[in-house]
Structures are given as structure tokens and as C-alpha cells.
Amino acid sequence: MIRAIALSALVVAGPVLAADLPLLAEPDRPIRASGVGLVVSDLERSRQFYETVLGFKVAARVPAQGQAQEYLMGLTGNVRADTLIVLRQGAPPAGATGFGRVILTAPNARRLAERAAAAGYPPPRIADGTNVIRDPDGYAIELYQRPAATR
């Protein structure tokens, strides 16, 4: 009961400054960032884009039977090991595509950008190194190429 009152007081008082919070205990820390979820206007078109242009694989679909409402997509197809892009059928909320960008590390970002351009998704410019393309709904996809190791 006391805990419920304390939690209600926090809700009424508003957000707590990070400096006022105790350190997050190790058993409570997230294990890793598992992915990003995108609401897309045409689920099958987006699945095809991520599969054919960027090389993702469907790791799972929701529901498992019937018309898909969501695809969990990764680079290996292993839902537990991949960092996933979760595509969900719906109307992207106004301004959603301006949230930032999905960042993919690629061995040759220029070739991947050229592939996207050939598929009808040209970046504003194609360069050696980092390129930015847009998926069918306009979400920014940064194709990041790590700089060559220096000796």
C-alpha cells in the first residue's frame, strides 16, 4: 500500500530528474537494443524492399497463420540473435518518418546505395562511405561503411 502511494506521488509530481534516480541494478539493465519498429503503409511492399534491396530475411511473422500484420526481419533470420526491424501494417503517424534513421553497417555502402537506386530508391547522392536512402514510406536508412583501419 505504501509503495502504491509512493508511485502515485511520482505520477502526480511528474518526471524525476535522472540525477535523482539511483543507479540501475545490473539484473534490471537491458541486455541489448533489439531493433526498431516501423509502421508501414503497405506491409508486403516494405517486406519486399527490406528483403530484395537490403538483404533482410523474415525471422517471424505475426500472426503465424492468415494475413500478416507484422514482420520481424533480420540479417540472419534468427529472431533471437538479430537486431530486428519490425514492420507493422498501419498508417504511419504524421511526422513518423522524421524520427531519425535506421543505421545499417555495410562492407560497401556505395554498392548498396547503387543497388537501392537501381531498385527505384535513389539516395540524394552516391558516395564512397556513408549513404542515406529512403524506404517505401520515407524512413531514412543510413548505409554506414566503417572507415578502413589505420596502421
LUMRO-653712 format. One record per atom (N, C-alpha, C, O): y, x, z. Coordinates in steps of 0.02 Angstrom, whole numbers, plus 50000, padded with zeros to 5 digits. Example, Ala and Ser with C-alpha at 12.3 -4.5 7.8 and 13.67 -1.06 7.14 Angstrom:
497165066050390/497755061550390/498355066050390/498345071250423/498885064250354/499475068450357/500025064550394/500575067050402/
***
This chain:
499405004150000/500005000050000/500635004350000/501105003049963/500635009650042/501225014050044/501315017449977/501885018249954/500765019549945/500805022849880/501105018049828/501515020149787/500905011649829/501175006749782/501925005949792/502295005249744/502145005849855/502865005249869/503235011449843/503775010949814/502945017349854/503255023549831/503295023649754/503805025649726/502775021349720/502785021149647/503295016049623/503645017349573/503355010249656/503855005349637/504555008149646/504995006749605/504655012049698/505315015049709/505485019849652/506055020149631/504995023649628/505115028249573/505295024449510/505745026549473/504955018849497/505105014949438/505805012149441/506175012349391/506005009649499/506675006749507/507205012249503/507735011149474/507065018049533/507555023449535/507655026749467/508175029749455/507175026249423/507235029349358/506845035849355/506485037549401/506935039549300/506555045649290/506725050949343/507285051349367/506225055049359/506315060549406/506445066849365/506125067849313/506915070849386/507035077149351/506425081649356/506095081749408/506275085349303/505695089749303/505725094749360/505205096549387/506315096849379/506385101749434/506155098749500/505975102449546/506155092149506/505955088849567/505205087449571/504955085249623/504845088649517/504125087349516/503735093349540/503935099049526/503185092249576/502755097949593/502405100449530/502345096749481/502175106649532/501795109349475/501185104949462/500875102349508/501025104149399/500435100249380/499815104149398/499735109949378/499365101049436/498755104349458/498305105849398/498275101949351/497965111449400/497535113649344/497045108349321/496965107449260/496705104749366/496225099649342/496565093849306/496225090049271/497225093049314/497585087449283/497925089349218/498185085049183/497935095749201/498285097949141/497905095849078/497295095749077/498275094249025/497945092848962/497545098948938/497735104648953/497015097748903/496585103148878/496895106248815/496915112348807/497145102048770/497465104248709/497815098348677/497695092648696/498255099648629/498555094348589/498025092448537/497825096648497/497805086248538/497255084148495/497475082048425/497055081848380/498105080548416/498315078548350/498945074448351/499315074248400/499055071148295/499645066948286/499415060448254/498975060348211/499725055048274/499575048548245/500135046148201/500725046448220/499965043948141/500465041548093/500295034448073/499725032948056/500795029948075/500705023248049/500875023547975/501415025847956/500415021147934/500495021747861/500475014847828/500125010347852/500845014047773/500895007547740/500275005947698/500115000047688/499935010947673/499335009947632/498805014947655/498815020747635/498345012647697/497865016947729/497435020847679/497335026847688/497185017547628/496745020947580/497125026047539/496855031447523/497735024547520/498145029447483/498275035547525/498245041147500/498425034647589/498555040247633/497915044247646/497935050447647/497355040847655/496715044447664/496585048847603/496395054647610/496685045947544/496565049747483/497025055847478/496815061247458/497665055047496/498135060547495/497905066147541/497875071947520/497745064547603/497545069747651/496875072947631/496765078847644/496425069147600/495785071947577/495875076247514/495685082147514/496165073347462/496175076847398/496715082147392/496605087347361/497305080947421/497845085747414/497795091247467/497895097147451/497645089347529/497655094247584/496975096347610/496935100947651/496435093347586/495765095547605/495505093047671/495015095847698/495805087747700/495545084947762/494915081047749/494775078947693/494525080047803/493915076047800/493965070447851/494275071247903/493675064747834/493645059247882/493145060947936/492545061847921/493375061547997/492935063048054/492665056548085/492115056448113/493065051248081/492855044748107/493305039448077/493855040848054/493045033348077/493455027648054/493395022148106/492885021448140/493925018148112/493945012748160/494135006348124/494645006248090/493735000948130/493075000848161/492565004448116/492695005848058/491985005848145/491465009448108/491205005248049/491005008147998/491204998748055/490984994148002/491564989647982/492034988648021/491534987047922/492064982547899/492664986347873/492624992347860/493214982747865/493824985747837/494124990647887/494244988947945/494254996647864/494535001847908/495255000047927/495644997647886/495415001247990/496095000548015/496395007348032/497005008048038/495945012348040/496165018948062/495665024148039/495065022948039/495925029948019/495505035748004/495715041448048/496305042748057/495225044948077/495335051048114/495135056648066/494555057148047/495615060748046/495495065747995/495615072748022/496095073948058/495175077348003/495235084248024/495015088947968/494805086647915/495065095247981/494895100147928/494145101647925/493905103947873/493775100447980/493055101647979/492655095247978/492065095347960/492955089747997/492595083448003/492285082448072/491945077448084/492395087248118/492125086848186/492675083948231/493155087348247/492585077648250/493105074148288/493255077448356/493815076748382/492775081048384/492885084248449/493215091148443/493545093348490/493125094448387/493385101248379/494055101548341/494455106048353/494165096848297/494765097048254/495395094948292/495355091348341/495955097348268/496595094348284/496675088948231/496665090348171/496745082848252/496695077148207/497365074448184/497865074748219/497355071748124/497885067348100/497565060448101/497075059248066/497845056048140/497575049248146/498025044748103/498615043948118/497735041848051/498095037248007/497925030148028/497345028348033/498435026048040/498335019148061/498705014548014/499295015548000/498355009347990/498665004447945/499205000647981/499114998448038/499774999847950/500324995947978/500964997347940/500975001147892/501494994447964/502144995747935/502475001247976/502615000248035/502605007047945/502945012347984/503595009648012/504005006947975/503715010448078/504345008148107/504945011648074/504885017348052/505505008248071/506105011148042/506245017948074/506245018648135/506355022848033/506515029548057/505915033748078/506005039548097/505305030948075/504715034548100/504585040948061/504365045948089/504725040847996/504575046747956/505055052547970/504955058047946/505585051248008/506055056548026/505915059648094/506335063248121/505305058348122/505145060748189/505125068348194/505195070948249/505025071748142/504925078948142/504475080648084/504615078648027/503935084148097/503475085848043/502795087548070/502725089548128/502295086748028/501625089148042/501595096248014/501815097447958/501345100948053/501335107948031/500605110048019/500195109648064/500465112347959/499805114847941/499865122247924/500295124247885/499435126347954/499415133447937/498945134247878/498375131947879/499185137647826/498795138547765/498785145847746/499275149347757/498225148247718/498205155247697/498685156647640/498945162247634/498815151547597/499285152447542/499675145947534/499455141447498/500235145447569/500625139247569/500915137647500/501005131847482/501065142847462/501335141647394/500825137947351/500995133047318/500195140247352/499685136847311/499575129647334/499465125247293/499605128447399/499515121647425/500115117347404/500015111447386/500715120047405/501305116347383/501255114847308/501435109347286/501015119647268/500915118547197/500395113047185/500465109047139/499875112847226/499365107647221/499675100847236/499535095947201/500085100447288/500415094147306/500875091847249/500895085947231/501235096647219/501685094947163/501275092247104/501485087347073/500715095347089/500285093047034/500005086147047/499865082347000/499935084247111/499675077647129/500225072447133/500095066647148/500855074547118/501405069747119/501815069747183/502215065147194/501725074847225/502095075347288/502465082047290/502305086347332/502955083047245/503285089547240/503755090847300/504105086347322/503745097047324/504235098847375/504915099947342/504945100647280/505455100147380/506115101447351/506135108247315/506485109047265/505755113047341/505695119647310/505015122347327/504725120547379/504755126747285/504115130047300/504265137447308/504575140647265/504035140247364/504185147247379/503575150547408/503105147247431/503575157147407/503065160847445/503225159647519/503805159747538/502725158547559/502835157147630/502845149747643/502455146047613/503285147447686/503295140547709/503595135847657/504095137347625/503265130047648/503485124747604/503425118147641/503015117447686/503835113247622/503805106647653/503705101547598/504075101247550/503175097347607/503045091847561/503105085347600/503185085447661/503055079747566/503065073247599/502445069447578/502235069547521/502145065947628/501545061947612/501775055347580/502375054347571/501305050947561/501505044847526/502005040347563/502375036647531/502025040647630/502505036647667/503145040447682/503615037647710/503175046847665/503785050747676/503755055247737/504255058547753/503185055547772/503135060147829/503155067347803/502835068947753/503525071647837/503585078647817/502965082447839/502745081847896/502695086347793/502115090647807/502345097847792/502475099547735/502395101947845/502585108947835/501955112947822/501485113047862/501955116347765/501395120747747/501625127747768/502015130947733/501375129947824/501595136247855/501105141747837/500505141147846/501375147147813/500975153147799/501205158647845/501795160547844/500745161047886/500925166447933/501135172647893/500845174147841/501645176247919/501835182447885/501255187347888/500845187247934/501245191747839/500735196947838/500815201447899/501365202747921/500255203647926/500265208047985/500625214547967/500525217447913/501025216848013/501355223348003/500965228748038/500625227548088/501015234748012/500635240248042/501085244848078/500855249848106/
***
